[in-house]
Structures are given as C-alpha cells and as structure tokens.
Amino acid sequence: MATQKVVVEGSSNVTASQLKDFFRQIEDGSIDGFYMQAILERRVSCGGSKPPTLVLVKATSTNAIARKHVSKCFTGKRWAYRNCDIDNWLPNTQEEQAAGKVGVYQLQNPQGTTFREMAAAVLKVGSGTSLDLLAKALFEQGHVLTLSAVEQLVDRQEGGEDVGLRTDGYANFAFVEDANGSASVLYVRCFGDGWHAYVRRLGRGGGWGAGGRLLLCNSDASAL
C-alpha cells in the first residue's frame, strides 16, 4: 500500500504517519514550548551536513550505584512526568554501575544535532555509521549510563551541587541500554512543576539545538 502523504505549503512532502508522531510528541510533552520555538526560529532542523560539536562544560565523579528495578526509577516527588516507554523499552533491572567520571557536554550546532550525530561525534566516526555499530561502540567504550546514575546526578544538582545539568527547560541527554541490548537515549528536563523523564530511540530523527547537554560516562575530553 502506498504511503499516504500530505503537502505542507512551502516544504517537502510530509507523511501522515510523521504528522501523527509529531502531534503525539506534543501531547506527551516530548516537544514543548522551548523546542517548538526553536523550530519556528529555525534554530533546530532534522539534521544537516554540518558536523555536530560538543564542548565540555563540567566533569564530575559519580559514586558506585546499586542495581534498581526500572519501575522504581524517576518516581520520587521531584519527578513530575515519567514517559511510559521507560518501562516498555528498557531492561526491567538497571544493573550496578561502578564509580567513575561523567563529562557533561553542551551541544554547539544551532542548526540541530540528532541523537545519531551525537553518538557519531562521541565515537569519532561518520554520521552514516549504522545504528548497530554505534550502539556496540558506545558500550565497548563505556559511554552508557544507568537510569540510577542519571537520578543521582539530578539529586546532586537539586541538592545545591553544580554537576553541570541544565535546570531551565533544556534537555539533558544520556545513552542508556534498551531491552534489546542496543542503545537508546534518555533525557531529563526541569520545568516549573518538576523534572520530566523521557526515552527515545537512538535513530530518532529531528535535531536538538545548541543548549542541550549530553551526559557521557567515561569521558573528559574538552571537545568532541
């Protein structure tokens, strides 16, 4: 069956399924006012030829973290929203994570950076590298965080320690393991009602403009 399309004036054709996903993300909060304004101002795009750049803004040490059931993650009083795909897509148990170092990097490309491009920049490979190879390399190089590690960083930020997280509505991203043994992307953002947690596929389209930050385990390079 042919894919149904609608024509959006002044742009290329957009499929009905893409529009459906777009409105779903508005409804569940994945696309909010900050992101929508960036789209309207053309600060965010769905990719582009310009290589992404990430600059280190903070390096922090993390304590050893015990294993935890995924259903218990992001459930405290500071968490105002928790996307249901966290339970659907991620392993039931978040394994132990050893003490280590996390680099917090700020996206620099105002035209937008996709998750795939973030991973490629971190791994210093081409953005056309397959998702399977990107995910494998993220694990091999120790760049994947557990949900509990991200929770710990949020708790420390809220406790008055500057660990480098944005608390003004911008997204803080982290590569995490999904239930298929591949990598997905968790992101957390702080709004007036508290923190929100989401998870998205590594191959998801759409760029994130300058301002968002990537939490990268086992990295303290000054730029990527």
Buried (B, 14 or more C-beta within 10 A) or exposed (E): EEEEBEEEEEEEEEEEEBBEBBEEBEEBBBBBEBBEEBBEEEBBBEBBEEEBBBBBBBBBEBEEBEEBEBEEBBEEEEBBBBBEBBBEBBBEEBEEBEEBBBBBBBBBBBBBBBBBBBBBBBBEEEBEBEBEEBBBBBBEBBBBBBBBBBBBBBEBBBEEEEBBBBBEBBBBBBBBBBEEEBBBBBBBBBBEEEBBBBBBBBBBEBBBBBBBBBBBBEBEBEEB
